[in-house]
């Protein structure tokens, strides 16, 4: 197990709205993030992880976006986009397994028309919950062998 970074921010989507809330911590189980509106919808897409590098890339191209705007649940200071389906990350008490890359959606072009092309390979990755528990801001991110 290799420490590769830490959790910077946590977000949930609120039931019945497009509102996203920043959290200090949240609890997960094999169905996803317990408070999130996408809980128990699709276990292979239950957690969206994004790297700080995605926001840095946007900023380098003069696209200013606030953290959370990419729709992530977990923002980390590690670039996980090279990971493959099946690779595992430990954050706090939670064990996550990478399931697929996040596809680009229309939401990004509403922020900036160049954002979908810019972040084509760098928007985020989906993971499913293998072992539930609590993740908190500041928790270490560990890549399992």
C-alpha positions as CSV (number, residue, x, y, z in Angstrom):
1,X,0.0,0.0,0.0
2,X,1.5,3.3,-1.2
3,X,0.5,6.7,0.2
4,X,-0.1,8.8,-3.0
5,X,-1.8,11.9,-1.6
6,X,-4.8,13.1,0.4
7,X,-8.5,14.0,0.2
8,X,-8.9,17.7,-0.5
9,X,-12.7,18.1,-0.7
10,X,-15.9,16.0,-0.5
11,X,-19.2,16.7,-2.2
12,X,-22.7,15.2,-2.3
13,X,-25.6,15.8,-4.7
14,X,-28.8,16.7,-2.9
15,X,-32.0,14.7,-3.5
16,X,-34.5,16.4,-5.7
17,X,-32.3,19.2,-6.8
18,X,-29.1,20.2,-8.7
19,X,-27.6,21.5,-5.5
20,X,-24.2,20.1,-4.4
21,X,-23.0,20.4,-0.8
22,X,-19.4,20.4,0.4
23,X,-19.0,18.0,3.3
24,X,-16.3,17.6,6.0
25,X,-16.9,13.8,5.8
26,X,-19.4,11.3,4.6
27,X,-20.3,7.7,5.0
28,X,-20.3,5.1,2.3
29,X,-21.5,1.5,1.9
30,X,-21.5,-0.9,-1.0
31,X,-24.4,1.1,-2.5
32,X,-22.5,4.3,-2.6
33,X,-22.5,7.6,-0.6
34,X,-25.3,7.3,1.9
35,X,-26.5,10.9,1.7
36,X,-26.0,11.4,-2.1
37,X,-29.0,11.5,-4.5
38,X,-27.3,8.8,-6.6
39,X,-27.1,6.4,-3.7
40,X,-28.1,2.8,-4.8
41,X,-28.5,3.9,-8.5
42,X,-25.5,2.2,-10.1
43,X,-22.8,0.7,-7.9
44,X,-20.2,0.9,-10.7
45,X,-20.7,4.7,-10.8
46,X,-21.4,5.4,-7.2
47,X,-18.3,7.6,-6.5
48,X,-16.7,10.1,-8.8
49,X,-13.1,10.9,-8.0
50,X,-11.4,13.9,-9.6
51,X,-7.8,15.1,-9.3
52,X,-6.8,18.6,-8.4
53,X,-4.8,18.4,-11.6
54,X,-8.0,18.7,-13.6
55,X,-8.7,22.1,-12.1
56,X,-5.1,23.1,-12.5
57,X,-5.3,22.2,-16.2
58,X,-8.4,24.3,-16.7
59,X,-6.8,27.3,-14.9
60,X,-3.7,27.0,-17.1
61,X,-6.1,27.5,-20.1
62,X,-7.7,30.5,-18.4
63,X,-10.9,28.6,-17.5
64,X,-11.7,29.5,-13.9
65,X,-14.0,26.9,-12.3
66,X,-14.8,26.4,-8.6
67,X,-13.9,23.1,-7.0
68,X,-17.0,20.8,-7.2
69,X,-18.0,22.1,-10.6
70,X,-16.8,18.9,-12.3
71,X,-19.4,16.9,-10.4
72,X,-16.9,15.0,-8.3
73,X,-17.7,13.4,-4.9
74,X,-14.0,13.3,-3.9
75,X,-11.3,15.7,-5.0
76,X,-7.8,14.3,-4.3
77,X,-4.3,15.6,-4.7
78,X,-3.3,12.6,-6.8
79,X,-3.8,12.0,-10.5
80,X,-5.7,8.6,-10.7
81,X,-6.5,8.8,-14.5
82,X,-3.8,6.3,-15.4
83,X,-5.4,3.6,-13.1
84,X,-7.3,0.7,-14.6
85,X,-10.6,-0.9,-13.8
86,X,-10.0,-3.2,-10.8
87,X,-7.3,-1.0,-9.2
88,X,-8.0,-0.1,-5.6
89,X,-7.7,3.0,-3.5
90,X,-8.1,3.3,0.3
91,X,-9.3,6.6,1.7
92,X,-10.1,6.8,5.4
93,X,-12.0,3.6,6.3
94,X,-13.2,3.1,2.7
95,X,-11.8,0.7,0.1
96,X,-12.8,1.8,-3.5
97,X,-12.3,-0.1,-6.7
98,X,-11.9,1.8,-10.0
99,X,-14.7,0.8,-12.3
100,X,-14.5,3.1,-15.4
101,X,-13.4,6.5,-16.7
102,X,-15.9,9.3,-16.5
103,X,-17.3,10.3,-19.8
104,X,-17.6,14.0,-20.8
105,X,-21.1,15.4,-20.4
106,X,-23.0,18.5,-21.7
107,X,-22.7,20.0,-18.2
108,X,-19.0,20.9,-18.9
109,X,-19.7,22.8,-22.1
110,X,-22.2,25.0,-20.1
111,X,-19.2,26.1,-18.0
112,X,-16.9,26.7,-20.9
113,X,-17.2,25.5,-24.5
114,X,-13.5,24.3,-24.5
115,X,-13.8,22.4,-21.2
116,X,-15.0,19.0,-22.7
117,X,-12.1,18.8,-25.1
118,X,-9.6,20.0,-22.6
119,X,-10.6,17.5,-19.9
120,X,-11.5,14.6,-22.3
121,X,-9.1,12.2,-20.5
122,X,-8.8,14.2,-17.2
123,X,-12.3,14.7,-15.8
124,X,-12.6,11.9,-13.3
125,X,-12.9,8.2,-12.7
126,X,-15.8,6.2,-11.2
127,X,-15.3,3.8,-8.4
128,X,-17.5,1.3,-6.5
129,X,-17.3,0.8,-2.8
130,X,-15.7,-2.5,-1.7
131,X,-15.6,-1.8,2.0
132,X,-17.7,1.0,3.5
133,X,-17.0,3.4,6.2
134,X,-16.2,7.1,6.6
135,X,-14.0,9.4,4.5
136,X,-13.0,12.8,5.8
137,X,-11.2,15.8,4.3
138,X,-7.5,15.3,4.9
139,X,-7.6,11.5,4.9
140,X,-4.7,9.9,3.1
141,X,-5.2,8.3,-0.4
142,X,-3.4,4.9,-0.7
143,X,-2.9,2.9,-3.8
144,X,-3.1,-0.8,-3.1
145,X,-0.8,-3.3,-4.8
